[in-house]
């Protein structure tokens, strides 16, 4: 079976955390491969970051989308790992083009933007996935099972935090 071809928007450059996390997840089961990216907002940095990943680089997501539409770049879906405020525009562009999107959370910065994406997904019948990866971590799965089995009694409060950067 051929691997799915994935494009990444964001996630490149020094100190980028989420790009490498998504790259590892994409390669985890050998069913997908990262092949292209528009990984930074500055054109030269975007191309340099893609080179560091060993993939085809684009200066911005619009250029990557244009290459797909012209048949110059094959992509089965894109993953959006830009800073939070920059999720909506690329998600909208790729969904409107009929290309599935996996988007880091938050989906958008406003409810109207989220509603707009939902309308596009429904109209175009194109997959859109919002990443909630923590539910797949072994410790979270164990905690869920322990709660389900009644091993720890009634859960009245959960306190957790995630330090990054």
HELIX and SHEET records of a PDB file:
HELIX    1   1 UNK A   18  UNK A   27  1                                  10    
HELIX    2   2 UNK A   43  UNK A   53  1                                  11    
HELIX    3   3 UNK A   61  UNK A   69  1                                   9    
HELIX    4   4 UNK A   84  UNK A   86  5                                   3    
HELIX    5   5 UNK A   88  UNK A   96  1                                   9    
HELIX    6   6 UNK A  111  UNK A  124  1                                  14    
HELIX    7   7 UNK A  133  UNK A  136  5                                   4    
HELIX    8   8 UNK A  138  UNK A  148  1                                  11    
SHEET    1   A 6 UNK A  56  UNK A  57  0                                        
SHEET    2   A 6 UNK A  32  UNK A  38  1                                        
SHEET    3   A 6 UNK A   4  UNK A   9  1                                        
SHEET    4   A 6 UNK A  77  UNK A  80  1                                        
SHEET    5   A 6 UNK A 100  UNK A 103  1                                        
SHEET    6   A 6 UNK A 128  UNK A 130  1                                        
END                                                                             
